[in-house]
Amino acid sequence: MNQTRKTEDLQALGRKTPFSTDYAPEVLETFQNLHPENDYWVQFNCPEFTTLCPITGQPDFAEIKIMYIPAERMVESKSLKLYLFSFRNHGDFHEDCVNTIMKDLIRLMEPKYIEVIGLFTPRGGISIHPYANYGMPGTKYERLAEQRFANHQM
């Protein structure tokens, strides 16, 4: 293991897992990107995402896909899992969940580029698949965000 990673103060990794009972962005943690000069994709798939309908309280199920190009910091995967799990008892609409996840990750690690997709299972015969993205303003990543958004297809 890289010595730099050993010395970072990660709280969730390798410890007993306390699960939050509601939305908990404070559990998110980062670590140093050892290759910030390179552009490369990091993708997370969470096929067991659950949240509650804010109106009926019924559970909603989705696969959440997060893809980003890191800058200086990267999200630690166990903290991301705990964060996504914290939506379990939280009531929010599908579009709000996707945008909240993206904005929390932007605040956390200031990536060059990020996109979040929610593939929600059908409810009442209709499935909803919100998509949100962001590119660092004033850079080629802002143009990438515009291109990917304009060409986005499910």
Secondary structure, 3 states (H helix, E strand, C coil): CCHHHHHCCCCCCCCCCCCCCCCCHHHCCEEECCCCCCCCCEEEEEEEEEEECCCCCCEEEEEEEEEEECCCEEECHHHHHHHHHCCCCCECCHHHHHHHHHHHHHHHHCCCEEEEEEEECCECCECCCCEEEEECCCCHHHHHHHHHHHCCCC
